[in-house]
Amino acid sequence: MKKVTIYTDGACSGNPGIGGWAAILNYMGHEKEVSGYMKETTNNRMEIFAIIQGLRQLNESCEVTVYSDSAYAVNAFNEGWLQSWKANKWKTASKDEVKNLDLWKLLLIETEKHKVEFVKVKGHADVEGNNRCDKLARAQIADVQKKSSNQLV
C-alpha cells in the first residue's frame, strides 16, 4: 500500500465570508498542490473541505497521514467525535445538530477508502507544508477579492 502525506489548511475572510482551502500531497518525492475557494463559507468548512479534496486526489487505497492545524477536524477523528455523532443520529453530546454535517459525511466516505491517520500541527508555526497550504488558501481568497473589486457594480 502506498504511503502518502497530505498537508491541509483552510482560511476564511469573515466568518462566514470568502473561504480558501489547500492541500499538498507528497508521495515518494513527488508533490501535488490543489486549492480553491468558496464565496460564502466558514473557516471550519474550509478546513474539512481541504482534507476531502486532498483525499480525492488519490486514485487507489493508500496509507495516508493528514497534517492539519484544525483541532476541530483532527479531534473529530482522534477523539472519537465522529463515531459518537453518528451513533447519536448526528447529534452532539449536548443534543445539538452536528454542524457541517454534509462535509463530515463526505469526509467519512473519503476516509473509508484509505487507512488514514490524523496529526494536529500548530498553525502558523514551523511546519512548512501547513504554512504553504495557508499561503495557497489565502491566495485563493485574495484572488476572489481582487476579481470582485475589479468588477463594475
N, C-alpha and C positions, 0 to 999 in steps of 0.2 A: 504494500500500500504506500503510495506517495505521501511524503510529509511536506505540508505547505504551511507557511507562516502568513498570517494576514494581520496587518495593522489597519485600524479603522478610526475614524473620527467624524463627528457631526458638529455643526455650528448653526447658529441662528442669529439674525439681526432683528431684534424684537422677539418676544416670546408670547404669542405667535408672531411670525414675520417670515421674511425670506430666509430659507434654510439651505445650507450646503452640506454635502456628505462626501466622504472619500474613503477609498480602501486601496491598500498597496499589498499585492500578493508576491511572495517570494518562494521560489522552488528551485533548488539546486543552482543558485546563482542567477537565475532568470527572474526578472521583476516585471510586474504589470500594475499600472495605476489606472483606477477608474474613479470618476467623480461626477457629481451632478447637483441639481438644485430642485427645490420646490418653492413655489411662491408664497404659500400660506401654510406654515407648519410650526413645529416646536423643536427645541434642541433635543429633547428625548426621542422624538420621532426620527430625527436625522441620525442620531447615534444608532438606533436599531436598524434603520434603513441601510446605513453604511455596512453593517455586518451582513445583512441579507444580500446586498449587491456584491460584496466580496465573495461570499459563498456561491453565489450564482455564476461566478466566473469559472468554477471548477467543472470539468467535463466528466469526471469519474469520482468514485468514492475515495476520499483521502483522509489521512490523519491531519487534522488542522489545529493549529494553535492561533487563537484570535486574541490580539492585544488591543485593549480598549481602555480609554480613560473614564468611561462611563460606569460608575458604580451601579447605576440603575440596570444597565444591560448585563453586566458581568454577574452581579448578585442574583439576578433573576434565575440564572443557571446554577451558580456555585452555592447559593444559599437555599436552593430548592423552591424558590418562589413560584416558578412556572408550574411545577408539579402540584403545589398547593392550590394555585389559582385554578388549574384545570380540574382538580378533584372537587373544588368548591364551586363548580359551574361558572368559572371565570369571575369569581368574587374575591376581593381581598380579605384579609383577616378581619377587617372592620366592616365587612359585608358590602363594601362599595364595589361598583363595576370596575373591572381592571381597565386602566387607561391604555390606549394604543393597542387594543385587542386585535385589530386587523393585522398589524405588523407583527405582534407576538405569534399569531397563528402562522403567518408566512415564514417567520424565522424558525419556528418549530419544524415546518416542512423541510426547510433547507438543512437544519442541523441533523435531522434524521437520516440524511443521505451520507453523512460522514461521521467520523469519530472526532468530536470537537472538544477542545479544552479552552476555557476562557481565562485570560490573565488580565487582571486590573493593573494598569500603569498609571503613574502620576501624570496628570495633564500639564502641558507646558513645562516639562522638566527636561531631562537629558535622554529621552527615548526618541532617537532620530526618526523612526518610522511613524510614530504618533505625531511628532512635530511636523513632518512633511504632510501627513494627512490633514492636519489642522490648516496648514497653508493652502492645500488644494481645496478644502471645503470653503474656506474664507474667500478664496479667489473666485469660486463659483458665485458666492453672494455678491461680491464686488462687481462681477461681470453683469449680473442681472440688474443691480442698482444702476450701473453706468448706462446700460441699454435703456432702462426705464427713464432715466433723467434726460436722455437724448431724444426721446420720443415727444412729438408735439401733442399737446392735450387738446 
